[in-house]
Amino acid sequence: MVLTNNVNWFGYNGHMEHILVVDDEKSMLEFLGYMLDTEGYRVTSTDKGKQALEWISQQSDFDLVISDLRMPDLDGLELLRATRAIDSETPFIFMTAYASSETAIESLKLGAFDYITKPFQVEEFKNLVRNALLAHNLKRKVEVLERERIQEHQLIGTSSPMLEIYKLVGTIAVSDSTVFITGESGTGKELVARAIHDAGTRRDQPFVSINCGAFPETLLESELFGYMKGAFTGASTQRKGLFEAAIGGTLFLDEVGEMSPGMQVKLLRTLQDKKIRRVGGTQEIKIDARLIAATNRKLLKEVEEGNFREDLYYRLAVIPVHIPPLRERKDDILPLVKHFVQKCNDRLNRDIQGITEEALRCLEGYSWPGNVRELENVIERAITLETTEYIQQERIPEKVYSTESSESVLQLPVVSAEGFDLEEHLKQVERELILQALELTEGNQTRAAEILQLSYRSLRHRINTLGIKKTELKK
């Protein structure tokens, strides 16, 4: 006996809820089919357990299975066991005339959502169905969000340098050693840090990140170590720091090279003792968090110049990982473009199918001083402006396609016997590069300093020394 009812109703997850009902009592099938139909569900019913299993094997669109426990050809537990070998997600509700039976308890052990005793109250049954469907839909939504989170943070690339990074991530993820990631701004240092965390034994614990260059020394200290009530003006309550928040998981210190000398000392002591002390506090707190640090600066050079502690550097650089700039792995541009097109389509509600060969050649001929982050911005801009199904060259910013090749050989002046003012020429080159970086970042001097691999103070000093006027700086 088969009954199928279709109504125009949509459930929690945006589609018509489809319920399979299995019971060898035809009167119960008719009753449940009518009741669920009036509630707006799509119902498929059968009085044979083997028929139900065949349907479950052939299609996977059942949102709920409601089954009697005792049936002659295939009982409910056997149906559940066989279904779980095919589908581990679909919830089951069992009906039984024996509330305290061992089979009812066994059904819950096997993963059934719940069971209900015959005869049952109609409203009680309706509520049980709604709760089972709601729980199932919420679980699916969480799974979708988790997939989106993984997609958002996944590493993209097929070039040889990226394949080496994948191998290295897999190797070091299982240890708790401190990792030190280097690379230009925009290369994806935090993505690599997240990949290490997600592949390791701490994956189910927090991943906590902070940009050390975004905070002054006093504020960075309270962010990392926390503070006690009354430790400073405005500290009306006590607060845990990020080291405590990351206990059991991973703490990612981005732009660690921007730390002041005082903070370098405090971080070094923390790494040595595995303990912290909140600002204004006296109690030492043990910490257990894997540390991953990153910088876009040449930190060994900073050590040589006395700007960064040598002992802290070697505490951080236990396992060094270097991410090459995008200009050194042009093979990654196409897969990155595909990824960003899909990502922007979802976020901007567009349906761009891809990119033309001409536009792709423009992207591959550019040097990408802003690396992957700049490429993503270019693709988002292009998709926003595009009126066809494919990204056209005209949607690419002029700075990208107007240059025949960003990697062309630097045009050097000719040195004659009459003499050549090297200092003046170097100043002009430096001036032009700074202006290009400022144009690229629309006047954001902090970002321009990152692109040029300078500290913010160094960039400001050069701007003043070279006489670059405010009118030349786009704000």
Rosetta blueprint (number, residue, H / E / L):
1 M L
2 V E
3 L E
4 T E
5 N E
6 N L
7 V L
8 N L
9 W L
10 F L
11 G L
12 Y L
13 N L
14 G L
15 H L
16 M L
17 E L
18 H E
19 I E
20 L E
21 V E
22 V E
23 D L
24 D L
25 E L
26 K H
27 S H
28 M H
29 L H
30 E H
31 F H
32 L H
33 G H
34 Y H
35 M H
36 L H
37 D H
38 T H
39 E L
40 G L
41 Y L
42 R E
43 V E
44 T E
45 S E
46 T E
47 D L
48 K L
49 G H
50 K H
51 Q H
52 A H
53 L H
54 E H
55 W H
56 I H
57 S H
58 Q H
59 Q L
60 S L
61 D L
62 F L
63 D L
64 L E
65 V E
66 I E
67 S E
68 D E
69 L L
70 R L
71 M L
72 P L
73 D L
74 L L
75 D L
76 G H
77 L H
78 E H
79 L H
80 L H
81 R H
82 A H
83 T H
84 R H
85 A L
86 I L
87 D L
88 S L
89 E L
90 T L
91 P L
92 F E
93 I E
94 F E
95 M E
96 T E
97 A L
98 Y L
99 A L
100 S L
101 S L
102 E H
103 T H
104 A H
105 I H
106 E H
107 S H
108 L H
109 K H
110 L L
111 G L
112 A L
113 F L
114 D E
115 Y E
116 I E
117 T E
118 K L
119 P L
120 F L
121 Q L
122 V H
123 E H
124 E H
125 F H
126 K H
127 N H
128 L H
129 V H
130 R H
131 N H
132 A H
133 L H
134 L H
135 A H
136 H H
137 N H
138 L H
139 K H
140 R H
141 K H
142 V H
143 E H
144 V H
145 L H
146 E H
147 R H
148 E H
149 R H
150 I H
151 Q H
152 E H
153 H H
154 Q L
155 L L
156 I L
157 G L
158 T L
159 S L
160 S H
161 P H
162 M H
163 L H
164 E H
165 I H
166 Y H
167 K H
168 L H
169 V H
170 G H
171 T H
172 I H
173 A L
174 V L
175 S L
176 D L
177 S L
178 T L
179 V E
180 F E
181 I E
182 T E
183 G L
184 E L
185 S L
186 G L
187 T L
188 G L
189 K H
190 E H
191 L H
192 V H
193 A H
194 R H
195 A H
196 I H
197 H H
198 D H
199 A H
200 G L
201 T L
202 R L
203 R L
204 D L
205 Q L
206 P L
207 F E
208 V E
209 S E
210 I E
211 N E
212 C H
213 G H
214 A H
215 F L
216 P L
217 E H
218 T H
219 L H
220 L H
221 E H
222 S H
223 E H
224 L H
225 F H
226 G E
227 Y E
228 M L
229 K L
230 G L
231 A L
232 F L
233 T L
234 G L
235 A L
236 S L
237 T L
238 Q L
239 R E
240 K E
241 G L
242 L H
243 F H
244 E H
245 A H
246 A L
247 I L
248 G L
249 G L
250 T E
251 L E
252 F E
253 L E
254 D E
255 E L
256 V H
257 G H
258 E H
259 M L
260 S L
261 P H
262 G H
263 M H
264 Q H
265 V H
266 K H
267 L H
268 L H
269 R H
270 T H
271 L H
272 Q H
273 D H
274 K L
275 K E
276 I E
277 R E
278 R L
279 V E
280 G L
281 G L
282 T L
283 Q L
284 E E
285 I E
286 K E
287 I L
288 D L
289 A L
290 R E
291 L E
292 I E
293 A E
294 A E
295 T E
296 N L
297 R L
298 K L
299 L H
300 L H
301 K H
302 E H
303 V H
304 E H
305 E L
306 G L
307 N L
308 F L
309 R L
310 E H
311 D H
312 L H
313 Y H
314 Y H
315 R H
316 L H
317 A L
318 V L
319 I E
320 P E
321 V E
322 H E
323 I L
324 P L
325 P L
326 L H
327 R H
328 E H
329 R L
330 K H
331 D H
332 D H
333 I H
334 L H
335 P H
336 L H
337 V H
338 K H
339 H H
340 F H
341 V H
342 Q H
343 K H
344 C H
345 N H
346 D H
347 R H
348 L H
349 N L
350 R L
351 D L
352 I L
353 Q L
354 G E
355 I E
356 T L
357 E H
358 E H
359 A H
360 L H
361 R H
362 C H
363 L H
364 E H
365 G L
366 Y L
367 S L
368 W L
369 P L
370 G L
371 N H
372 V H
373 R H
374 E H
375 L H
376 E H
377 N H
378 V H
379 I H
380 E H
381 R H
382 A H
383 I H
384 T H
385 L H
386 E L
387 T L
388 T L
389 E L
390 Y E
391 I E
392 Q L
393 Q H
394 E H
395 R H
396 I L
397 P L
398 E H
399 K H
400 V H
401 Y H
402 S L
403 T L
404 E L
405 S L
406 S L
407 E L
408 S L
409 V L
410 L L
411 Q L
412 L L
413 P L
414 V L
415 V L
416 S L
417 A L
418 E L
419 G L
420 F L
421 D L
422 L H
423 E H
424 E H
425 H H
426 L H
427 K H
428 Q H
429 V H
430 E H
431 R H
432 E H
433 L H
434 I H
435 L H
436 Q H
437 A H
438 L H
439 E H
440 L H
441 T L
442 E L
443 G L
444 N L
445 Q H
446 T H
447 R H
448 A H
449 A H
450 E H
451 I H
452 L L
453 Q L
454 L L
455 S L
456 Y H
457 R H
458 S H
459 L H
460 R H
461 H H
462 R H
463 I H
464 N H
465 T H
466 L L
467 G L
468 I L
469 K L
470 K H
471 T H
472 E H
473 L L
474 K L
475 K L
